[in-house]
Amino acid sequence: MKIDAEMLVKFARRIIYLSFILGMLINGCNRSGKDSEQINSNETNDSTTTKAITKFLFLNEWFGKAGVYSYNLSEKKYFPVWWHPRENVVMLVYRPDNMPAYFLTAGRMGIKEKFPFFQRIKLFKISQNFSETIQIDKVKDGLQFTARWNADNNLELIYTSIDKVISSYVNQFTKVYDFYGKLIDSKIETFDIEKDGFPYLLPQRNSTISPSAKYGVSILSDSIFLKTAGNDSVSLITVMKHDLNKIDWSEDERFLIISTLNLNDESLKTKKPETSELFVYSIDADSLIGVFSGAGVKNFFTSGDLLIFDDGFGKNSRINIYNLQQHEIIDSVITKEACGLVFLPKI
């Protein structure tokens, strides 16, 4: 069996960097830090109601360990939600729509004998109001992992590991957790890497249709076009320099946000990496109203009139808060170390 080592290394980097999540806590360490905002309310499953957010979650590094923090938009201050001196948060899965948040911690991650590996993964869940954090699952070791929302708004944790009996077999585990963090489904798929190749944990495909189905996105080579239902004409949105990463729509479908990404770009070896782009397109104006490019990953989410995205690598990273109506960045979260929305963006 011949395995492309360079391909595996590149893939491992993406795994170390990209989408993962979920929340819960170690015994006796429900919440760390002196300044923590707490709201007493019962957690209910009502993901249909959207309210303007007053705070949001992100990852921040402190004393060499990544933790989960909350940024208060009115006070312009951030507070620790969960941080532990012996744990490292490797990915956060969060969206501001009355859903709980999740995050994953890992004892170790890296590349060994040309294969990615992880050890001691723990899955945590954070309540809707950020006041409670509990551990809901753990995985001893494996090769790759990721986590994401499925079509039913449940969390899926997916990971792979070498079979204990036949070393050429790789088992892929999928676990599904409901709104309350309860395991409701699980399955195992086995791959013979000599015959089937190495299983890749691909991210969810972007939906090119808006939630109302009024608009659609078409991609031709490096060009992105907008199509309106009932209209045969299309509008050019932009031309991408990197691979398409994510497509999303504002809640009122007046804005389209597109990100691109290339974590293998040669510019990573320079002082000014060019690894990502973020395009903000106004459907009403039929034009781009914001373009951000350069270093970083540009993970993002929208809430009301706000577009929140991370930018830059390491100590040069920040989280920008962009007002879609004002067409400008109105605030930025800048910490002493690295910060990000999904993982800590580091080179």
Buried (B, 14 or more C-beta within 10 A) or exposed (E): EEEEEEEBBEBBBBBBBBBBBBBBBBEEBBBBEEEBBEEEEEBEEEBEEEEEBBBBBBBBBBEEBBBBBBBEBEEEEBBBBBBBEEBBBBBBBBBBBBBBBBBBBBBEBEBEEEBBBBEBBBBBBBBBBBBBBBBBBEBEBBBBBBBBBEEEEBBBBBBBBBBEEEEEBBBBBBBBBBBEBEBEEEEEEEBEBEEEEBBEBEEEEBEBBBEEEEBBBEBEEEEBBBBBEEEEEBBEBBEBBBEBBBBBBBEEEBBBBBBBBBBBBEEBEEEEBBBBBBBBBBBEEEEBBBEBBBBBBBBBBBBBBBBBBBBBBBBBBBBBBBBBEEEEBEBEBEBEBBBBBBBBBBE
